[in-house]
């Protein structure tokens, strides 16, 4: 087979409320295998949209672009459901690179190698091939050009047949841009069957390396292949307004979006159960330890304040002036231990952890790190959702225990300050009606709360993120929804068990 990509009467349009934004229409084009093509056109013309279709990175929570005709990659159709057999044949270098911040540059490449079934020991050779024989230990230490090199090394880990690059020289000076262009061409030439498509506005950097120029003509809604020396004319480089085509009514569009959102919630819940066996055990352990240690002191202090104040005021505001102190302590101990402190511990835990978790996932979505995981063949649920669920299911009960213990100790000190009851007398009265059954109920409430908060954080954080404001909105939503879930679980189970 000599064709890499075949477009047959292909059309592409974005679904918008009240109409469609048509990008391509009636495209008939064949790209041969082993070609190195630069892809140009007006900004917003649909180049990145087409790249994401080829890479399998369509956002599942929004109405998918409407495709017509046929788009065939290596003999497999992309206009229907994308076949998984293409996953290891296609790799993409996205504009934001999508390097995983918590991993070292070498570990980024090693993950891609492991996901494609190749030895992790190949990572140093791939980095050296990309011009980084001795990369820094942290991604944050990488310069712009070094980030591009790591992204190239990671993309080559699967030895893809189709390599897609979205503005790989953006933000680089001319010398660095030329170096990256040369690197991509050298990587291309090392695999006789590889086809490379590079979206760029910097034709000069690729002038001596391109086999052809793929031109997306937005006004004509066409796609054509030009010789390597082709250059856009001044008027062609400026976007022109195009009429929107008739499409589904706005009500249908928003209904579609709502149904996709509901389906996404169901998918997240199913993934949280189906992918519960950990794949990234190190990630699970690190997340669990962090989620336990970070809020523990905060929750313990909050529990101590609640337990101490509740006991002190119960004794000091005794209407019988010192009478029935044992009964007051017994009631306070039961309510604080079994109901109040666990619920408020869940609130404080969620306030401390949900914001950070959803911000991290939202930022990963915004900077294409989640897209990069998909391109490597790593299910984001394995890397993010599963560790999050395990961490919160384990950490929330442990942190709740810290709050309960701190509340009890503070209650003992408050009793000593407000009354002459001995420590033994306090303990006997305070825990008189607290039983193992109460401990099981606390465990059930905190475990279920942790699971639901984890699912909510992942779902909200991994949704579409087009700006930093979207990330901030997901953080606020995670806190509000998380606290609402904690309140619902604790109130519901408390009434169910104790009413």
C-alpha positions as CSV (number, residue, x, y, z in Angstrom):
1,X,0.0,0.0,0.0
2,X,1.6,3.3,-1.1
3,X,-1.0,5.7,0.4
4,X,-0.7,7.0,3.9
5,X,-3.9,9.2,3.9
6,X,-6.8,9.1,1.5
7,X,-9.5,11.8,1.4
8,X,-12.5,10.9,-0.7
9,X,-15.2,13.6,-1.0
10,X,-14.3,14.4,2.6
11,X,-16.1,17.1,4.5
12,X,-15.5,18.5,8.0
13,X,-17.6,20.9,10.0
14,X,-17.8,22.0,13.6
15,X,-21.3,21.8,15.1
16,X,-22.3,25.2,16.5
17,X,-25.6,26.3,18.1
18,X,-27.9,27.2,15.2
19,X,-25.6,26.2,12.4
20,X,-22.3,24.5,11.3
21,X,-18.9,26.0,10.7
22,X,-17.8,24.2,7.6
23,X,-14.0,23.8,7.3
24,X,-13.6,21.3,4.5
25,X,-16.0,20.2,1.7
26,X,-15.6,17.7,-1.1
27,X,-11.9,17.1,-0.6
28,X,-10.3,14.4,-2.8
29,X,-6.6,14.0,-2.0
30,X,-4.0,11.2,-1.5
31,X,-0.9,11.6,0.5
32,X,1.8,9.0,-0.3
33,X,3.6,7.1,2.3
34,X,7.1,8.2,3.5
35,X,6.4,11.8,2.7
36,X,7.5,14.7,4.9
37,X,4.8,17.4,4.5
38,X,4.3,20.8,6.1
39,X,0.7,21.8,6.7
40,X,-0.2,25.4,6.3
41,X,-3.3,27.6,6.2
42,X,-5.0,30.5,7.9
43,X,-5.3,30.4,11.7
44,X,-8.5,28.9,12.8
45,X,-9.0,27.2,9.5
46,X,-9.1,23.6,10.9
47,X,-5.5,22.4,10.8
48,X,-5.4,21.4,14.4
49,X,-8.9,20.0,14.2
50,X,-7.9,17.7,11.4
51,X,-4.7,16.7,13.3
52,X,-6.8,15.7,16.4
53,X,-9.1,13.6,14.2
54,X,-6.0,11.8,12.8
55,X,-4.6,11.4,16.3
56,X,-7.9,10.2,17.9
57,X,-8.1,13.1,20.3
58,X,-11.7,14.2,19.7
59,X,-13.3,15.6,22.9
60,X,-16.0,13.1,23.9
61,X,-18.0,15.5,26.1
62,X,-18.8,17.9,23.3
63,X,-20.6,17.4,20.0
64,X,-18.0,15.8,17.6
65,X,-17.2,17.5,14.3
66,X,-19.4,16.3,11.5
67,X,-17.5,14.3,8.9
68,X,-18.7,13.2,5.5
69,X,-17.2,11.2,2.8
70,X,-14.1,9.1,3.7
71,X,-10.9,9.6,5.5
72,X,-8.6,6.6,5.4
73,X,-5.3,6.2,7.2
74,X,-3.2,3.2,6.3
75,X,-6.2,1.4,5.0
76,X,-8.3,2.1,8.1
77,X,-11.3,4.4,8.0
78,X,-11.4,7.4,10.4
79,X,-14.8,8.7,9.5
80,X,-16.6,6.1,11.7
81,X,-15.4,4.8,15.1
82,X,-11.7,5.1,15.3
83,X,-10.0,1.6,15.3
84,X,-7.7,0.9,18.2
85,X,-5.3,-0.7,15.8
86,X,-4.1,2.8,14.8
87,X,-3.1,3.7,18.4
88,X,0.5,2.5,18.0
89,X,0.8,3.7,14.4
90,X,0.0,7.3,15.1
91,X,1.9,9.7,17.4
92,X,1.5,13.4,17.8
93,X,3.7,16.2,19.1
94,X,1.2,18.8,20.4
95,X,1.8,22.5,20.6
96,X,2.0,22.5,24.4
97,X,4.2,19.3,24.3
98,X,2.1,17.7,27.1
99,X,5.1,16.6,29.1
100,X,4.1,15.1,32.4
101,X,5.4,17.5,35.0
102,X,5.7,15.0,37.9
103,X,8.0,12.8,35.8
104,X,11.6,13.4,34.7
105,X,12.2,13.9,31.0
106,X,13.6,10.3,30.9
107,X,10.6,8.9,32.7
108,X,8.3,10.6,30.2
109,X,10.0,8.7,27.4
110,X,10.1,5.5,29.4
111,X,6.4,5.6,30.0
112,X,5.8,5.9,26.2
113,X,8.2,3.0,25.6
114,X,6.4,0.8,28.2
115,X,3.0,1.7,26.8
116,X,4.1,0.6,23.3
117,X,5.5,-2.7,24.6
118,X,9.2,-1.7,24.1
119,X,12.0,-1.7,26.6
120,X,12.4,1.3,28.9
121,X,16.2,1.0,28.4
122,X,15.8,2.6,25.0
123,X,15.0,5.9,26.6
124,X,18.6,7.3,26.7
125,X,19.1,6.4,23.1
126,X,15.9,8.2,22.0
127,X,16.8,11.3,24.0
128,X,20.3,11.2,22.6
129,X,18.8,10.9,19.1
130,X,16.8,14.0,19.9
131,X,19.9,15.9,21.0
132,X,19.5,15.4,24.8
133,X,22.0,12.9,25.9
134,X,22.0,14.3,29.5
135,X,18.6,16.0,30.1
136,X,17.8,17.8,33.4
137,X,16.2,15.8,36.2
138,X,13.0,17.8,36.1
139,X,10.7,18.9,33.3
140,X,10.5,22.4,34.9
141,X,14.2,22.8,34.2
142,X,13.8,22.3,30.4
143,X,14.1,25.3,28.1
144,X,11.6,25.7,25.2
145,X,13.9,23.9,22.7
146,X,14.7,21.1,25.2
147,X,10.9,20.6,25.8
148,X,10.5,20.1,22.0
149,X,13.3,17.6,21.9
150,X,11.9,15.5,24.8
151,X,8.5,15.6,23.0
152,X,10.1,14.3,19.8
153,X,11.9,11.5,21.7
154,X,8.6,10.5,23.4
155,X,6.7,10.5,20.1
156,X,9.3,8.3,18.5
157,X,9.0,5.8,21.4
158,X,6.2,3.9,19.6
159,X,8.0,4.0,16.2
160,X,4.9,5.5,14.6
161,X,4.0,5.2,11.0
162,X,2.3,8.6,11.1
163,X,3.9,11.4,13.0
164,X,1.8,14.5,13.5
165,X,3.4,17.8,14.8
166,X,1.5,20.9,15.8
167,X,3.6,24.0,15.6
168,X,6.8,22.3,16.9
169,X,8.9,25.4,16.3
170,X,6.5,27.9,18.0
171,X,8.2,30.3,20.3
172,X,11.7,29.3,19.2
173,X,14.3,31.6,17.6
174,X,15.2,30.9,14.0
175,X,18.3,28.8,14.8
176,X,16.5,26.6,17.3
177,X,13.5,26.3,14.9
178,X,15.8,25.1,12.1
179,X,17.4,22.6,14.5
180,X,14.0,21.1,15.5
181,X,13.0,21.0,11.8
182,X,16.3,19.1,11.0
183,X,15.7,16.8,13.9
184,X,12.2,15.9,12.7
185,X,13.5,15.2,9.2
186,X,16.3,13.0,10.5
187,X,13.8,11.1,12.6
188,X,11.6,10.8,9.6
189,X,14.3,9.4,7.4
190,X,15.3,6.7,9.9
191,X,12.0,4.8,9.2
192,X,11.3,4.1,5.6
193,X,7.6,3.7,6.2
194,X,7.0,6.8,8.2
195,X,4.8,9.7,7.1
196,X,5.3,13.1,8.8
197,X,2.9,16.0,8.8
198,X,4.0,19.2,10.4
199,X,1.6,22.1,11.1
200,X,3.6,25.3,11.0
201,X,3.6,29.0,10.2
202,X,7.3,28.9,9.9
203,X,7.9,27.6,6.4
204,X,11.4,29.0,6.3
205,X,12.5,26.6,9.1
206,X,11.4,23.6,7.0
207,X,12.3,25.0,3.5
208,X,15.1,22.4,2.8
209,X,13.3,19.5,4.5
210,X,9.8,19.3,3.1
211,X,8.7,17.0,0.4
212,X,5.5,18.9,-0.2
213,X,3.2,21.6,1.3
214,X,-0.3,20.7,2.4
215,X,-2.5,23.7,2.1
216,X,-5.8,24.2,3.8
217,X,-7.7,26.8,1.9
218,X,-10.4,28.0,4.3
219,X,-12.4,30.2,1.8
220,X,-12.5,27.4,-0.7
221,X,-13.0,24.8,2.0
222,X,-10.4,22.7,0.2
223,X,-7.2,20.8,0.9
224,X,-4.5,20.5,-1.7
225,X,-0.9,19.4,-2.0
226,X,1.7,21.9,-3.4
227,X,5.4,21.6,-4.3
228,X,7.9,22.3,-1.5
229,X,8.7,25.8,-2.8
230,X,5.0,26.9,-2.4
231,X,4.4,30.0,-0.3
232,X,1.2,31.7,0.8
233,X,0.4,35.0,-0.8
234,X,-0.4,37.9,1.5
235,X,-4.2,37.8,0.9
236,X,-4.2,34.0,1.4
237,X,-2.6,34.3,4.9
238,X,-5.5,36.4,6.2
239,X,-8.6,34.6,7.4
240,X,-11.8,35.4,5.5
241,X,-15.3,35.2,6.9
242,X,-17.2,32.3,5.7
243,X,-20.9,31.7,5.9
244,X,-22.2,29.2,8.4
245,X,-24.0,26.3,6.9
246,X,-27.4,25.2,8.1
247,X,-27.1,22.6,10.9
248,X,-29.0,21.3,13.8
249,X,-31.2,23.8,15.8
250,X,-29.7,25.4,18.9
251,X,-32.1,23.4,21.1
252,X,-30.9,20.2,19.5
253,X,-27.3,21.2,19.9
254,X,-27.6,22.0,23.6
255,X,-29.6,18.8,24.1
256,X,-26.8,16.8,22.5
257,X,-24.3,18.5,24.8
258,X,-26.4,17.7,27.8
259,X,-26.7,14.0,26.8
260,X,-22.9,13.9,26.2
261,X,-22.3,15.3,29.7
262,X,-24.6,12.8,31.3
263,X,-22.9,10.0,29.3
264,X,-19.5,11.2,30.4
265,X,-20.6,11.1,34.1
266,X,-21.7,7.5,33.6
267,X,-18.4,6.7,31.8
268,X,-16.4,8.2,34.7
269,X,-18.3,6.1,37.3
270,X,-17.9,2.9,35.2
271,X,-14.2,3.6,34.8
272,X,-13.8,4.2,38.5
273,X,-15.0,0.7,39.1
274,X,-13.7,-1.2,36.0
275,X,-10.2,0.3,36.3
276,X,-10.0,0.0,40.1
277,X,-7.1,-2.6,40.0
278,X,-4.1,-0.3,40.1
279,X,-1.8,-0.2,37.0
280,X,0.5,2.6,38.2
281,X,1.1,1.4,41.8
282,X,3.7,4.0,42.5
283,X,1.3,6.7,41.6
284,X,-1.3,5.2,44.0
285,X,1.1,5.1,46.9
286,X,2.5,8.6,46.3
287,X,-1.0,10.1,46.0
288,X,-2.3,8.2,49.1
289,X,0.6,9.4,51.3
290,X,0.2,13.0,50.1
291,X,-3.6,13.0,50.6
292,X,-3.1,11.6,54.1
293,X,-0.3,13.8,55.3
294,X,-1.3,17.2,53.8
295,X,-4.7,17.6,55.5
296,X,-4.0,15.6,58.7
297,X,-2.8,18.5,60.8
298,X,-5.5,20.8,59.4
299,X,-8.3,18.4,60.2
300,X,-6.8,17.5,63.6
301,X,-6.7,21.1,64.6
302,X,-10.3,21.6,63.4
303,X,-11.4,18.5,65.2
304,X,-9.8,19.6,68.4
305,X,-11.5,23.0,68.2
306,X,-14.9,21.4,67.6
307,X,-14.5,18.7,70.3
308,X,-13.0,21.1,72.9
309,X,-15.6,23.9,72.4
310,X,-18.6,21.5,72.3
311,X,-17.5,19.8,75.6
312,X,-16.6,23.1,77.3
313,X,-19.8,24.9,76.5
314,X,-21.9,21.8,77.3
315,X,-20.5,21.7,80.8
316,X,-20.3,25.4,81.4
317,X,-23.9,26.0,80.1
318,X,-25.4,23.2,82.2
319,X,-28.9,24.3,83.1
320,X,-28.8,22.2,86.3
321,X,-25.6,23.9,87.4
322,X,-23.3,20.9,87.7
323,X,-25.9,18.2,87.7
324,X,-26.0,15.3,85.2
325,X,-22.4,16.1,84.0
326,X,-21.9,12.4,83.1
327,X,-25.1,12.5,80.9
328,X,-23.9,15.7,79.2
329,X,-20.5,14.2,78.4
330,X,-22.1,11.0,77.1
331,X,-24.4,12.9,74.7
332,X,-21.6,15.2,73.6
333,X,-19.2,12.2,73.1
334,X,-21.8,10.3,71.0
335,X,-22.7,13.3,68.8
336,X,-19.1,14.5,68.3
337,X,-17.6,11.1,67.7
338,X,-20.2,9.5,65.5
339,X,-21.8,12.4,63.7
340,X,-20.3,15.9,64.0
341,X,-16.5,15.5,63.8
342,X,-16.6,12.9,61.0
343,X,-18.8,15.1,58.9
344,X,-16.8,18.2,59.4
345,X,-13.6,16.3,58.9
346,X,-14.9,15.3,55.5
347,X,-15.6,18.9,54.8
348,X,-12.1,20.1,55.7
349,X,-10.5,17.2,53.9
350,X,-12.5,18.0,50.7
351,X,-11.7,21.7,51.0
352,X,-8.0,20.9,51.3
353,X,-7.6,18.1,48.8
354,X,-10.4,18.5,46.2
355,X,-9.1,21.9,45.0
356,X,-5.6,20.7,44.5
357,X,-6.7,17.4,42.8
358,X,-9.1,19.1,40.3
359,X,-6.6,21.9,39.7
360,X,-3.9,19.4,38.8
361,X,-6.1,17.4,36.5
362,X,-7.6,20.5,34.9
363,X,-4.1,21.9,34.3
364,X,-3.0,18.6,32.7
365,X,-6.1,18.8,30.5
366,X,-5.4,22.4,29.6
367,X,-1.7,21.7,28.8
368,X,-2.4,18.6,26.7
369,X,-0.8,16.2,29.3
370,X,-4.0,14.1,29.3
371,X,-4.0,14.1,25.4
372,X,-0.4,13.0,25.6
373,X,-1.3,10.1,27.8
374,X,-3.9,9.0,25.3
375,X,-1.3,9.3,22.4
376,X,1.1,7.1,24.4
377,X,-1.6,4.4,24.7
378,X,-2.0,5.1,28.5
379,X,-5.6,5.3,29.7
380,X,-5.9,8.6,31.7
381,X,-8.2,6.7,34.2
382,X,-5.3,4.3,35.0
383,X,-2.9,7.2,35.6
384,X,-5.2,9.7,37.3
385,X,-8.6,8.3,38.3
386,X,-7.5,5.0,39.9
387,X,-4.8,6.6,42.1
388,X,-7.3,9.4,43.0
389,X,-10.0,6.9,44.1
390,X,-7.6,4.7,46.1
391,X,-6.0,7.7,47.7
392,X,-9.2,9.3,48.8
393,X,-10.9,6.1,49.9
394,X,-7.9,5.3,52.1
395,X,-6.9,8.8,53.2
396,X,-10.3,10.2,54.1
397,X,-11.0,7.6,56.8
398,X,-7.4,8.0,58.2
399,X,-7.8,11.8,58.3
400,X,-11.2,11.5,59.8
401,X,-9.7,9.3,62.5
402,X,-7.1,12.1,63.2
403,X,-10.0,14.5,63.6
404,X,-11.9,12.2,66.0
405,X,-8.9,11.5,68.1
406,X,-8.0,15.2,68.3
407,X,-11.6,16.0,69.2
408,X,-11.5,13.5,72.0
409,X,-8.2,14.8,73.4
410,X,-9.4,18.4,73.3
411,X,-12.7,17.3,75.0
412,X,-10.6,15.7,77.8
413,X,-8.7,19.0,78.3
414,X,-12.0,21.0,78.2
415,X,-13.5,18.7,80.8
416,X,-10.6,19.2,83.1
417,X,-10.9,23.0,82.7
418,X,-14.6,23.2,83.1
419,X,-15.3,20.5,85.7
420,X,-13.6,18.4,88.4
421,X,-14.2,15.1,86.6
422,X,-11.2,12.8,86.5
423,X,-9.7,11.6,83.2
424,X,-11.0,8.1,83.9
425,X,-14.4,9.5,84.7
426,X,-14.4,11.6,81.5
427,X,-13.4,8.6,79.3
428,X,-16.0,6.4,80.8
429,X,-18.8,8.9,80.3
430,X,-17.6,10.3,76.9
431,X,-17.3,6.9,75.2
432,X,-20.1,5.2,77.1
433,X,-22.5,4.9,74.1
434,X,-19.8,4.9,71.4
435,X,-19.5,1.3,70.0
436,X,-17.8,-0.7,67.3
437,X,-21.0,-0.2,65.3
438,X,-20.4,3.5,65.3
439,X,-16.8,3.0,64.1
440,X,-18.1,1.0,61.2
441,X,-20.6,3.7,60.3
442,X,-17.9,6.3,60.4
443,X,-15.7,4.1,58.2
444,X,-18.6,3.6,55.7
445,X,-19.4,7.4,55.6
446,X,-15.8,8.5,55.1
447,X,-15.0,5.8,52.6
448,X,-18.1,6.4,50.4
449,X,-17.5,10.2,50.7
450,X,-13.9,9.7,49.6
451,X,-14.9,7.7,46.6
452,X,-17.6,10.2,45.4
453,X,-15.3,13.2,45.9
454,X,-12.6,11.4,43.9
455,X,-14.9,10.7,41.0
456,X,-16.2,14.3,41.1
457,X,-12.7,15.8,41.1
458,X,-11.6,13.6,38.1
459,X,-14.8,14.2,36.1
460,X,-14.7,18.0,36.6
461,X,-11.0,18.3,36.1
462,X,-10.8,16.2,33.0
463,X,-13.5,18.0,31.1
464,X,-12.8,20.4,28.2
465,X,-10.4,23.3,29.2
466,X,-9.9,26.1,26.8
467,X,-8.6,28.7,29.2
468,X,-7.3,29.1,32.7
469,X,-10.7,30.3,33.7
470,X,-12.1,26.9,32.8
471,X,-9.6,25.3,35.2
472,X,-10.5,27.7,37.9
473,X,-14.2,27.0,37.4
474,X,-13.6,23.3,37.7
475,X,-11.7,23.8,41.0
476,X,-14.6,25.8,42.4
477,X,-17.1,23.2,41.2
478,X,-15.0,20.4,42.7
479,X,-15.1,22.0,46.1
480,X,-18.8,22.8,46.1
481,X,-19.8,19.4,44.6
482,X,-17.4,17.6,46.9
483,X,-18.8,19.2,50.0
484,X,-22.4,18.6,48.9
485,X,-21.6,14.9,48.4
486,X,-20.0,14.7,51.8
487,X,-23.0,16.4,53.4
488,X,-25.4,14.1,51.5
489,X,-23.6,10.9,52.5
490,X,-23.1,11.8,56.1
491,X,-26.7,13.1,56.6
492,X,-28.2,10.2,54.7
493,X,-26.3,7.4,56.4
494,X,-26.7,9.1,59.8
495,X,-30.5,9.3,59.5
496,X,-30.6,5.8,58.0
497,X,-28.6,4.2,60.9
498,X,-29.6,6.3,63.9
499,X,-33.1,7.6,63.2
